[in-house]
Amino acid sequence: MKQEDRYELNEILLYKAMLLKESKQYETLNKFLEENKSKILDKVAFLEFKAIALSNLGKNEETATTY
């Protein structure tokens, strides 16, 4: 896969993550992030979404580790 295509896929995945977050589907968001971890190039955004999902699922220890 070309680098340009990897960046485009990254943006699509982050957009889907944002939609899941905004619709408060935190369990689905957490699972989605884990399934696509290697494809998401923006690790800061990945960790932010991960922390939001974990926090809203009440997984405070994991949230602290993620932040």
GIGITA-V661353 format. One record per run of one state. SS is the DSSP state (~ for helix, > for strand, _ for the rest). FROM is the first residue (numbers start at 1). LEN is the number of residues. If there is no record, write none. Layout:
BEGIN
SS/FROM/LEN, SS/FROM/LEN
END
This chain:
BEGIN
_/1/2, ~/3/20, _/23/3, ~/26/10, _/36/7, ~/43/14, _/57/3, ~/60/7, _/67/1
END
